[in-house]
């Protein structure tokens, strides 16, 4: 292997040469205690920064194996290192001078959720950290003196500070592992105690603002109703009391601005572990829980929605329903069926983002428009069967209709961000009000497995109507786009957290609300590219495709499905439910 001094001499020899000469620096170099790898060099100082990685052997790093000896502790350990490394290199960002992106040093910027990222991975080879560096130049002339400053002065300080155990506070690092172990313990307790979620006393659920993930200063601390309070004896924290939400149908009600949606949002993101200090580190939800909502205009591909929609006037078969432009109710019906297929054991629903005619039909409407004239079976008539026959719980925010009171197992009232169990009060009120206006619809049966995506959901014109990008969005695309491509060079693009593009097909993920980071979307883009390149849609069912992708990732990590080794830096593992959601929204 080349040594650090070989790299220094090379950089000195190309100083003041044309920028492409930097490409001769690609390769691995042995530094003091770690290996520096220049994986990809940018084309010019204004292009995307160069991709660089360092690997520290475990024997040199010195971190005790007990910090990462289980998958959940390993993820928390890697997450901790990413955060520390990001903080260290930020001190040197743009300290080296030049034009364009010269001097940039950056890695992943995690939110409060603890996720498995390619920015830092710990395995038998050691600890590998991936990051970006803007190789310095003035104009398009190499300024290697500034790059030498980055690689030989700035970076070694950051590496020594973060990736060597002797430089860290042992108690701080141990606390990360202990929290991960406590969070995993709660997740196991949810299964044992038949709970859909747990919210610890003292948790701070309100956020600083609608666009901030930081806890609200002075936010009301959560306090569990006595009737729902349970105490868990955590391995490290010890006894922790909080509200246990039982499996079944739970209704969250209350006046406007009293915290209904805040609680639901915390439960929605409780599928992920959170860092200490977030306020929601002990808000733990069934890891398969899925947020459902209406999505006007989304595509639906070969979904059996007959449980909710049947006997259409045009005679269209809803047992294998496809459309490039679904209505709100149809999209939400498809979301339920797709969620069942994705293995969700809990549905999270907010009345505000649901299709009204999908959720219920009041008594007067049923008298005016008879059942045989209404093709929609509302969710209220299926929720009980979903739990009793399919084992799927529902947690729902309701504010305008009391019909769901009749089928709820638990009713929580939020009052100034404090929950009160009003289940008995509601039952008494229902008894006084009169007979249950809801009915249980006949003919409940779960859709059969083995669903495949059809080869042509709609014409290209319809696909474009659904939102495919045009113009410069296809710049640099070396593939034909669409289904059946074999070209491994199929281009992908990611537009923040909310959408991605594979070839010339856009996938709209705006309403997949449990995606929390753009790197998850980047990983989904690589998954979609992998599926298209390998022609998986033509040969396998949706469930089989997801299993094949997960096996590939388990075997070689997220880089195994990437289109290049250096593209592996900015990827973050999505849940199984989001992989299904992405496949189901692909129009190609």
Secondary structure per residue as TSV (DSSP state, phi and psi in degrees):
chain	resnum	aa	ss	phi	psi
A	1	X	-	360.0	142.9
A	2	X	E	-67.3	152.7
A	3	X	E	-100.2	166.7
A	4	X	H	-57.9	-38.5
A	5	X	H	-66.3	-29.3
A	6	X	H	-63.1	-39.8
A	7	X	H	-67.0	-42.1
A	8	X	H	-60.3	-46.4
A	9	X	H	-62.9	-40.0
A	10	X	H	-62.0	-46.4
A	11	X	H	-63.7	-39.3
A	12	X	H	-63.9	-34.2
A	13	X	H	-73.5	-22.6
A	14	X	T	-102.8	5.7
A	15	X	T	-58.1	135.2
A	16	X	T	71.5	8.1
A	17	X	S	-85.0	175.5
A	18	X	B	-66.5	148.2
A	19	X	G	-53.5	-38.9
A	20	X	G	-58.4	-16.3
A	21	X	G	-64.7	-20.3
A	22	X	G	-58.4	-28.2
A	23	X	G	-61.9	-22.1
A	24	X	G	-67.9	-11.8
A	25	X	G	-85.3	-8.2
A	26	X	-	-58.5	140.5
A	27	X	E	138.7	-176.8
A	28	X	E	-109.4	142.7
A	29	X	E	-137.2	137.2
A	30	X	E	-85.7	117.7
A	31	X	-	-104.5	-176.2
A	32	X	S	-72.6	97.2
A	33	X	S	92.1	-4.0
A	34	X	S	-154.5	166.9
A	35	X	E	-111.4	127.3
A	36	X	E	-99.3	129.1
A	37	X	E	-122.9	122.5
A	38	X	E	-93.6	103.8
A	39	X	E	-87.4	-33.5
A	40	X	E	-155.7	133.9
A	41	X	-	-107.6	131.3
A	42	X	-	-62.8	155.7
A	43	X	S	-74.2	-32.4
A	44	X	S	-157.0	168.6
A	45	X	T	-66.1	-9.8
A	46	X	T	-100.6	-4.9
A	47	X	S	-83.4	176.7
A	48	X	S	-55.8	138.3
A	49	X	-	-58.7	160.4
A	50	X	E	-68.7	150.0
A	51	X	E	-100.0	125.1
A	52	X	E	-131.8	148.9
A	53	X	E	-141.3	155.9
A	54	X	E	-127.3	146.2
A	55	X	E	-127.3	124.1
A	56	X	E	-109.6	116.0
A	57	X	-	-56.4	144.5
A	58	X	H	-58.6	-35.3
A	59	X	H	-64.7	-31.8
A	60	X	H	-82.2	-38.1
A	61	X	H	-64.0	-41.2
A	62	X	-	81.1	7.0
A	63	X	-	-72.2	134.5
A	64	X	-	-60.3	139.0
A	65	X	G	-62.3	-23.0
A	66	X	G	-65.7	-14.5
A	67	X	G	-78.6	-16.7
A	68	X	S	-145.4	38.0
A	69	X	S	-91.9	2.2
A	70	X	S	-132.0	157.3
A	71	X	H	-56.9	-40.3
A	72	X	H	-72.3	-35.7
A	73	X	H	-71.7	-35.7
A	74	X	H	-62.5	-45.0
A	75	X	H	-61.3	-42.9
A	76	X	H	-66.6	-37.8
A	77	X	H	-64.9	-46.4
A	78	X	H	-62.5	-41.7
A	79	X	H	-60.9	-42.4
A	80	X	H	-60.5	-45.4
A	81	X	H	-65.0	-39.8
A	82	X	H	-58.9	-46.7
A	83	X	H	-63.0	-43.0
A	84	X	H	-66.8	-42.0
A	85	X	H	-66.0	-41.9
A	86	X	H	-59.6	-41.1
A	87	X	H	-65.9	-38.6
A	88	X	H	-68.8	-49.3
A	89	X	H	-71.1	-21.5
A	90	X	H	-61.5	-27.6
A	91	X	T	-67.4	-22.4
A	92	X	T	-110.3	4.7
A	93	X	T	-62.7	125.2
A	94	X	T	61.6	20.2
A	95	X	-	-75.4	-25.4
A	96	X	S	-87.8	137.6
A	97	X	-	-99.8	160.9
A	98	X	-	157.0	-170.6
A	99	X	S	-95.8	162.7
A	100	X	T	61.1	-128.7
A	101	X	T	-92.0	14.8
A	102	X	T	-53.8	130.2
A	103	X	T	88.6	-5.3
A	104	X	-	-67.6	135.8
A	105	X	E	-136.4	119.3
A	106	X	E	-153.0	152.9
A	107	X	-	-137.1	-165.7
A	108	X	-	-60.3	148.8
A	109	X	-	-117.0	87.9
A	110	X	-	-67.5	149.3
A	111	X	-	-87.0	-160.4
A	112	X	S	-73.8	-13.7
A	113	X	E	-81.2	142.0
A	114	X	E	-94.1	111.1
A	115	X	-	-126.3	156.0
A	116	X	-	-81.3	117.0
A	117	X	B	-122.5	149.8
A	118	X	T	-78.6	-10.6
A	119	X	T	-62.3	-26.3
A	120	X	E	-149.6	125.8
A	121	X	E	-135.0	137.0
A	122	X	E	-115.7	119.3
A	123	X	E	-145.3	-166.2
A	124	X	T	-63.7	-23.0
A	125	X	T	-77.1	-22.5
A	126	X	E	133.9	-160.4
A	127	X	E	-100.2	119.5
A	128	X	E	-111.4	126.8
A	129	X	E	-116.7	133.5
A	130	X	E	-114.5	139.5
A	131	X	E	-156.4	176.9
A	132	X	E	-115.7	144.4
A	133	X	E	-135.5	128.8
A	134	X	-	-83.5	107.4
A	135	X	-	-68.2	124.6
A	136	X	-	-71.4	147.0
A	137	X	E	-159.8	156.8
A	138	X	E	-109.2	114.9
A	139	X	T	68.0	-124.2
A	140	X	T	-118.1	29.7
A	141	X	E	-106.8	127.6
A	142	X	E	-59.4	135.3
A	143	X	-	-119.8	78.5
A	144	X	H	-71.2	-19.7
A	145	X	H	-60.4	-38.1
A	146	X	H	-71.6	-35.5
A	147	X	H	-68.4	-37.5
A	148	X	H	-60.1	-39.0
A	149	X	H	-61.1	-42.2
A	150	X	I	-65.5	-50.6
A	151	X	I	-79.8	-25.2
A	152	X	I	-111.1	-11.5
A	153	X	I	-118.0	-59.9
A	154	X	I	-66.1	-53.9
A	155	X	H	-62.3	-46.2
A	156	X	H	-57.0	-35.8
A	157	X	H	-63.9	-42.4
A	158	X	H	-66.8	-42.7
A	159	X	H	-63.5	-46.0
A	160	X	H	-63.7	-36.4
A	161	X	H	-70.6	-34.3
A	162	X	H	-102.8	-45.5
A	163	X	H	-96.1	4.2
A	164	X	S	-116.5	121.9
A	165	X	G	-57.3	-33.5
A	166	X	G	-62.8	-20.2
A	167	X	G	-90.5	-8.6
A	168	X	S	-101.1	163.7
A	169	X	-	-84.0	111.2
A	170	X	H	-55.5	-37.4
A	171	X	H	-66.1	-37.6
A	172	X	H	-64.6	-43.9
A	173	X	H	-68.6	-40.5
A	174	X	H	-64.8	-35.1
A	175	X	H	-62.3	-33.2
A	176	X	H	-64.7	-45.6
A	177	X	H	-66.1	-39.9
A	178	X	H	-64.4	-42.6
A	179	X	H	-62.9	-42.6
A	180	X	H	-60.5	-39.6
A	181	X	H	-69.2	-39.0
A	182	X	H	-65.9	-41.6
A	183	X	H	-64.9	-40.8
A	184	X	H	-65.7	-37.3
A	185	X	H	-60.5	-43.6
A	186	X	H	-62.0	-41.8
A	187	X	H	-60.5	-39.4
A	188	X	H	-68.9	-35.9
A	189	X	H	-66.3	-34.0
A	190	X	H	-55.5	-44.2
A	191	X	H	-67.4	-44.0
A	192	X	H	-66.5	-38.2
A	193	X	T	-93.4	4.7
A	194	X	T	58.3	50.1
A	195	X	E	-111.4	148.4
A	196	X	E	-91.2	-24.9
A	197	X	E	-164.1	162.5
A	198	X	E	-137.1	132.2
A	199	X	E	-124.6	116.4
A	200	X	E	-73.1	145.4
A	201	X	T	-61.4	137.9
A	202	X	T	92.6	-9.8
A	203	X	-	-63.5	144.2
A	204	X	B	-108.5	106.3
A	205	X	-	-88.9	-37.5
A	206	X	-	-64.2	143.2
A	207	X	B	-99.0	163.3
A	208	X	S	-57.3	-40.1
A	209	X	S	-161.4	177.6
A	210	X	T	-67.5	-17.0
A	211	X	T	-115.4	13.0
A	212	X	-	-121.5	142.0
A	213	X	-	-99.3	3.4
A	214	X	S	-78.7	146.3
A	215	X	B	-65.7	146.4
A	216	X	-	-70.0	129.2
A	217	X	T	-67.2	128.5
A	218	X	T	75.8	12.8
A	219	X	-	-62.6	148.8
A	220	X	-	-66.6	126.0
A	221	X	B	-73.7	140.1
A	222	X	-	-69.7	140.8
A	223	X	-	-138.0	119.8
A	224	X	-	-73.2	142.4
A	225	X	-	-62.3	143.1
A	226	X	G	-58.3	-36.4
A	227	X	G	-68.3	-21.1
A	228	X	G	-111.9	3.9
A	229	X	E	-75.9	133.3
A	230	X	E	-130.6	159.0
A	231	X	E	-122.5	125.1
A	232	X	E	-107.1	138.5
A	233	X	E	-98.2	91.6
A	234	X	E	-72.7	148.8
A	235	X	T	-56.7	-35.7
A	236	X	T	-115.1	-45.2
A	237	X	T	-73.9	-25.4
A	238	X	E	87.7	-152.1
A	239	X	E	-62.1	130.7
A	240	X	E	-136.4	119.7
A	241	X	E	-95.9	156.4
A	242	X	E	177.5	-177.7
A	243	X	E	-89.9	124.8
A	244	X	E	-98.7	118.2
A	245	X	E	-89.9	113.4
A	246	X	E	-70.8	153.5
A	247	X	S	-64.9	152.5
A	248	X	S	128.9	-145.6
A	249	X	E	-113.5	115.3
A	250	X	E	-114.5	130.5
A	251	X	E	-110.3	132.5
A	252	X	E	-111.3	117.0
A	253	X	E	-127.3	176.8
A	254	X	-	142.7	173.0
A	255	X	S	-71.1	164.8
A	256	X	T	-61.0	143.1
A	257	X	T	66.9	20.9
A	258	X	S	-101.9	0.2
A	259	X	S	111.2	12.2
A	260	X	H	-62.8	-55.2
A	261	X	H	-68.9	-27.9
A	262	X	H	-64.0	-43.1
A	263	X	H	-64.8	-44.9
A	264	X	H	-62.6	-39.9
A	265	X	H	-62.6	-40.5
A	266	X	H	-63.6	-40.4
A	267	X	H	-67.4	-39.1
A	268	X	H	-58.8	-41.3
A	269	X	H	-90.5	-4.7
A	270	X	T	-70.7	-3.8
A	271	X	T	-69.3	-16.6
A	272	X	S	-109.7	149.2
A	273	X	E	-74.5	151.4
A	274	X	E	-120.9	155.3
A	275	X	-	-73.1	157.9
A	276	X	T	-61.8	139.7
A	277	X	T	92.6	-7.8
A	278	X	S	-74.9	-21.8
A	279	X	S	92.4	-17.9
A	280	X	-	-119.6	20.8
A	281	X	T	-66.6	-20.4
A	282	X	T	-114.5	29.0
A	283	X	E	-101.2	106.7
A	284	X	E	-122.3	123.4
A	285	X	E	-115.7	149.4
A	286	X	-	-40.5	122.4
A	287	X	T	-65.3	-12.5
A	288	X	T	-97.0	-0.2
A	289	X	-	-57.3	139.2
A	290	X	E	-127.5	128.3
A	291	X	E	-80.8	125.9
A	292	X	E	-107.3	144.9
A	293	X	-	-159.8	167.5
A	294	X	-	-77.6	144.3
A	295	X	-	-137.4	80.5
A	296	X	T	-56.2	130.7
A	297	X	T	91.3	-4.2
A	298	X	-	-76.2	159.8
A	299	X	-	-87.4	147.2
A	300	X	E	-126.6	133.6
A	301	X	E	-127.4	104.2
A	302	X	E	58.1	49.0
A	303	X	E	-107.3	137.3
A	304	X	-	-85.4	95.2
A	305	X	-	-100.8	16.1
A	306	X	T	-64.3	-18.9
A	307	X	T	-61.7	-28.3
A	308	X	T	-116.7	-29.5
A	309	X	B	-132.6	126.1
A	310	X	-	-150.5	166.5
A	311	X	-	52.8	51.3
A	312	X	-	-67.4	145.9
A	313	X	T	-58.2	-31.3
A	314	X	T	-84.5	1.5
A	315	X	-	76.8	9.5
A	316	X	-	-65.7	136.8
A	317	X	-	-76.0	117.7
A	318	X	G	-91.0	4.5
A	319	X	G	-81.2	-15.8
A	320	X	G	-145.3	68.5
A	321	X	E	-89.3	134.3
A	322	X	E	-135.6	143.0
A	323	X	E	-159.2	144.4
A	324	X	S	-84.7	-5.7
A	325	X	S	-149.7	77.4
A	326	X	-	-77.4	151.9
A	327	X	-	-79.0	173.6
A	328	X	H	-60.4	-47.0
A	329	X	H	-67.5	-41.0
A	330	X	H	-65.6	-40.8
A	331	X	H	-65.4	-37.5
A	332	X	H	-72.3	-35.7
A	333	X	H	-61.9	-44.6
A	334	X	H	-63.6	-37.0
A	335	X	H	-60.6	-38.4
A	336	X	H	-63.1	-49.2
A	337	X	H	-64.8	-42.5
A	338	X	H	-64.9	-34.7
A	339	X	H	-65.6	-40.3
A	340	X	H	-60.6	-44.6
A	341	X	H	-62.4	-33.6
A	342	X	T	-81.0	-1.0
A	343	X	T	88.0	17.8
A	344	X	-	-67.6	133.6
A	345	X	S	-106.1	-5.9
A	346	X	E	-143.2	132.8
A	347	X	E	-105.5	135.6
A	348	X	E	-112.3	125.9
A	349	X	E	-135.1	134.4
A	350	X	E	-112.9	123.3
A	351	X	G	-52.7	-35.1
A	352	X	G	-63.5	-28.3
A	353	X	G	-110.7	20.9
A	354	X	S	-109.6	157.9
A	355	X	-	-78.8	122.4
A	356	X	H	-58.0	-44.3
A	357	X	H	-72.8	-15.1
A	358	X	H	-82.0	-32.8
A	359	X	H	-78.7	-39.4
A	360	X	-	-167.4	164.5
A	361	X	-	-131.9	122.3
A	362	X	-	-73.4	171.3
A	363	X	H	-61.7	-42.0
A	364	X	H	-65.3	-42.2
A	365	X	H	-62.7	-36.9
A	366	X	H	-67.2	-31.8
A	367	X	H	-73.1	-36.0
A	368	X	H	-77.3	-48.9
A	369	X	S	-108.4	104.7
A	370	X	-	-65.7	159.6
A	371	X	G	-58.6	-36.9
A	372	X	G	-72.0	-7.4
A	373	X	G	-103.6	-1.5
A	374	X	-	-117.7	111.9
A	375	X	-	-75.3	-12.2
A	376	X	B	-93.7	125.8
A	377	X	-	-94.3	112.2
A	378	X	-	-67.5	157.6
A	379	X	G	-58.8	-34.3
A	380	X	G	-58.6	-27.5
A	381	X	G	-87.1	-5.8
A	382	X	T	-114.7	-17.4
A	383	X	H	-59.4	-42.0
A	384	X	H	-64.8	-43.9
A	385	X	H	-65.9	-35.8
A	386	X	H	-58.7	-37.2
A	387	X	H	-79.3	-50.1
A	388	X	H	-74.4	-30.3
A	389	X	H	-105.7	-21.5
A	390	X	H	-119.9	-5.8
A	391	X	-	71.6	24.6
A	392	X	-	-107.2	117.7
A	393	X	E	-82.4	160.7
A	394	X	E	-130.1	129.8
A	395	X	E	-118.0	120.0
A	396	X	E	-134.0	136.7
A	397	X	E	-91.1	126.0
A	398	X	-	-131.2	141.5
A	399	X	S	-139.1	-11.6
A	400	X	S	-122.4	-13.6
A	401	X	-	-134.1	136.8
A	402	X	-	-92.5	3.7
A	403	X	G	-59.9	-35.4
A	404	X	G	-70.9	-14.3
A	405	X	G	-57.4	-34.3
A	406	X	G	-69.5	-24.6
A	407	X	T	-108.1	-3.5
A	408	X	-	-75.4	139.3
A	409	X	S	-84.7	-35.3
A	410	X	E	-136.5	136.2
A	411	X	E	-123.4	121.2
A	412	X	E	-107.1	130.7
A	413	X	E	-105.5	125.0
A	414	X	E	-91.6	124.9
A	415	X	E	-132.5	108.1
A	416	X	T	53.4	46.2
A	417	X	T	69.2	10.9
A	418	X	E	-110.6	133.5
A	419	X	E	-88.7	141.5
A	420	X	E	-129.6	135.3
A	421	X	E	-83.7	109.3
A	422	X	-	-113.5	25.6
A	423	X	H	-58.0	-48.4
A	424	X	H	-65.5	-40.3
A	425	X	H	-60.9	-40.9
A	426	X	H	-66.9	-41.4
A	427	X	H	-62.4	-40.8
A	428	X	H	-64.8	-41.5
A	429	X	H	-64.6	-39.2
A	430	X	H	-64.5	-39.3
A	431	X	H	-65.2	-39.1
A	432	X	H	-70.5	-36.3
A	433	X	H	-67.9	-34.4
A	434	X	-	130.1	-165.0
A	435	X	S	-62.0	145.7
A	436	X	-	-57.8	117.6
A	437	X	-	-77.5	-12.9
A	438	X	-	-86.8	159.0
A	439	X	-	-130.9	161.7
A	440	X	-	-99.1	119.2
A	441	X	-	-68.8	142.1
A	442	X	S	-76.2	168.1
A	443	X	-	75.0	35.3
A	444	X	-	-75.1	125.7
A	445	X	-	-155.3	137.3
A	446	X	-	-72.6	142.5
A	447	X	-	-63.6	145.9
A	448	X	-	-67.9	151.9
A	449	X	S	-75.9	-171.0
A	450	X	-	83.3	23.6
A	451	X	-	-74.0	132.4
A	452	X	-	-113.7	147.8
A	453	X	-	-78.9	132.5
A	454	X	-	-71.2	153.2
A	455	X	S	-69.1	-31.3
A	456	X	-	-135.0	94.5
A	457	X	S	-66.4	-41.1
A	458	X	S	-158.3	169.5
A	459	X	-	-68.2	163.5
A	460	X	H	-59.2	-35.5
A	461	X	H	-63.0	-42.5
A	462	X	H	-66.9	-37.1
A	463	X	H	-62.1	-41.7
A	464	X	H	-65.0	-37.5
A	465	X	H	-59.4	-32.0
A	466	X	T	-78.2	-3.5
A	467	X	T	123.5	13.3
A	468	X	-	-64.0	140.0
A	469	X	-	-73.9	152.6
A	470	X	-	-129.9	-172.8
A	471	X	G	64.4	-130.2
A	472	X	G	-74.9	-1.1
A	473	X	G	-65.5	-23.4
A	474	X	G	-98.0	8.3
A	475	X	T	-59.6	131.1
A	476	X	T	80.3	6.1
A	477	X	-	-78.9	118.3
A	478	X	-	-98.4	9.0
A	479	X	S	-115.8	172.4
A	480	X	-	-83.4	-18.9
A	481	X	-	79.3	166.7
A	482	X	S	81.3	-172.1
A	483	X	T	-82.1	150.6
A	484	X	T	86.3	13.9
A	485	X	-	-76.3	138.2
A	486	X	-	-102.8	-14.9
A	487	X	-	-63.5	118.2
A	488	X	T	-69.0	-12.3
A	489	X	T	-92.7	18.8
A	490	X	-	-54.8	128.4
A	491	X	-	-83.6	146.3
A	492	X	E	-126.5	151.3
A	493	X	E	-138.0	148.6
A	494	X	E	-124.0	129.8
A	495	X	E	-110.0	77.9
A	496	X	T	66.4	-144.0
A	497	X	T	-88.0	-16.8
A	498	X	T	-97.9	-14.0
A	499	X	E	-160.3	161.6
A	500	X	E	-143.8	166.3
A	501	X	E	-135.3	133.2
A	502	X	E	-122.1	116.7
A	503	X	T	61.2	-119.2
A	504	X	T	-111.4	11.7
A	505	X	E	-102.9	126.5
A	506	X	E	-90.7	143.2
A	507	X	E	-117.1	117.4
A	508	X	E	-88.5	115.7
A	509	X	-	-116.1	19.3
A	510	X	T	-56.5	-35.3
A	511	X	T	-102.7	12.9
A	512	X	-	-90.1	86.3
A	513	X	T	-77.3	-9.8
A	514	X	T	-95.8	7.3
A	515	X	-	-76.9	127.4
A	516	X	-	-118.4	-5.8
A	517	X	-	-148.3	143.4
A	518	X	H	-62.1	-23.8
A	519	X	H	-71.1	-26.9
A	520	X	H	-65.9	-41.8
A	521	X	H	-64.0	-38.9
A	522	X	H	-61.7	-40.3
A	523	X	H	-65.7	-39.5
A	524	X	H	-63.5	-35.8
A	525	X	H	-62.6	-40.9
A	526	X	H	-69.4	-35.6
A	527	X	H	-63.5	-44.4
A	528	X	H	-64.5	-41.6
A	529	X	H	-60.0	-42.8
A	530	X	H	-60.5	-45.5
A	531	X	H	-63.9	-41.9
A	532	X	H	-69.0	-45.8
A	533	X	H	-63.2	-36.3
A	534	X	T	-88.8	2.4
A	535	X	T	55.1	41.9
A	536	X	H	-72.1	-29.2
A	537	X	H	-63.3	-34.0
A	538	X	H	-75.3	-22.4
A	539	X	H	-110.9	-21.1
A	540	X	S	-130.5	158.7
A	541	X	-	-74.6	167.8
A	542	X	H	-60.6	-44.7
A	543	X	H	-63.1	-39.8
A	544	X	H	-65.5	-38.4
A	545	X	H	-61.7	-45.9
A	546	X	H	-61.4	-42.2
A	547	X	H	-65.1	-40.1
A	548	X	H	-63.0	-43.1
A	549	X	H	-63.3	-44.9
A	550	X	H	-64.8	-36.3
A	551	X	H	-65.2	-41.5
A	552	X	H	-62.9	-41.3
A	553	X	H	-69.5	-39.8
A	554	X	H	-62.3	-32.5
A	555	X	H	-77.7	-43.9
A	556	X	H	-128.3	10.5
A	557	X	-	75.6	176.7
A	558	X	G	-58.0	-32.4
A	559	X	G	-59.8	-20.9
A	560	X	G	-65.2	-24.9
A	561	X	G	-106.5	6.3
A	562	X	S	-79.6	163.0
A	563	X	S	-89.6	-3.6
A	564	X	S	-165.0	156.3
A	565	X	S	-65.8	-37.7
A	566	X	G	-75.6	-17.9
A	567	X	G	-73.8	-5.7
A	568	X	G	-72.1	-11.8
A	569	X	G	-61.5	-47.8
A	570	X	G	-100.1	47.3
A	571	X	-	-117.4	148.4
A	572	X	B	-142.6	134.0
A	573	X	-	-68.7	120.3
A	574	X	-	-82.5	163.9
A	575	X	-	-74.1	164.3
A	576	X	H	-56.4	-40.1
A	577	X	H	-62.8	-36.7
A	578	X	H	-75.5	-28.8
A	579	X	H	-65.1	-45.8
A	580	X	H	-58.0	-45.8
A	581	X	H	-60.0	-40.4
A	582	X	H	-67.5	-45.4
A	583	X	H	-59.2	-41.5
A	584	X	H	-70.3	-18.7
A	585	X	T	-101.9	4.2
A	586	X	-	-81.2	125.2
A	587	X	-	-91.8	-6.7
A	588	X	-	-73.6	360.0
